[in-house]
Amino acid sequence: MSVITGITRGGGEWTPAFVIDINQNHCIGCGRCYKVCPRDVFELVDRDDLDLDALEDEGDDDDFDEAPGMVMNLKDALDCIGCQACSRVCPKKCLSHQPLAAAA
């Protein structure tokens, strides 16, 4: 299986990794990913509107208790260009990415 690849301006090969998931249990709603995204991929939603796990099994609920009432949500994952800028600015490492298979 080959994945989508591109060529950088300098001639190097680059493989974009597209956002596939947000761990909303760890998200603190800071909006950094939203601000850095060059596309319309993210939106803030009210934490109470989501059915989030209580993080009991992870034992790391300190951040969850102090998180604001909003968390990030994938608004349009199909608009992601795979730059991964969102992951680089996320202080909680909430975003998951993966390369996509190239169309035959």
N, C-alpha and C positions, 0 to 999 in steps of 0.2 A: 504494500500500500504506500503510494507516494503522497506526500503532504503538500499543501500550498506553499510555494516558496517565491521569493522575489529577489531582485538584485538591487543593492543599495547604490547610491550615486557614485560611491567609490569603487563599485564593481564587485563587492562582496555579496555572497549569498545570505539571505535573511529569511527566516521562517517565522511568520507571525503566529502568535498564540492567542486565540480568541477567548474572551471571557465566557465561562460556561456556568458559573455559580457564585453566589455571595453567601458567606456564612453569616446570616443575620443575627445569630445568637451572639456573635462576637462584635458585630458592627456597633459603633458608638454614634453613628449619624453625624460625623464631622463634616461630611460633604467634600472632602478633598478629592475623591475619585470623580465626583460630579464636576467639580471645577476644572480638573485637568483633562477630562475627556473631550476630544475634538468632535465627537459625534453625539447623538442624542440617545445614549445607551442606558443611563441611570435616572432614577427618580427617588425622591425622599417620600416615604410612606410612614404612617403612624404605626408604631410598634404594636399598639393595642388591636389594630386591624389584622394582624398576622397571627398565625398559630405557631408560635415559637416554642421550642423546647426550653425547659428551665435550666439547662446546663448542670443538672444535678450530678450526672455521671462524670462530668469533666472536672468537677471540683474547682473551677475557675470562675465563680460567679461574682467576684468583686467588681469587675468591669460592668457586668450586666446590671447590677443593682444601681450603679451610678450613671448608666447610660441615659441620654436624653430620650424623649418620647418618640423620636423619629429614627428610622433606619433606612439604609439604602436598599433599593430594589432594582432588578433588571427591568427596564422599561421596554427596550428594544435591542435584545442581544444580537439580532441579525444585522444591526447597524455597526457593530464592533469591527474595527479595522485591524485588530490584533497587535496594537502598539505596546500594550501592557503598561502604559503610563499610570493607569489607575492602581496597579499593584505596587508600583514603585513608591507611591505617595501614601498608601494605606498604612496607618500606624499599627493596626491590629492584624494585618495580613489576612483579610477576610475573603479575598477574591481568588478564584481558581480559573486557570486558563489551560487551553490545550490547542495544539495545531489541528487543523482540519484536513481531511483527505481531499486531494485534488480531484476534480471532476474528470471523468475519463473522456 
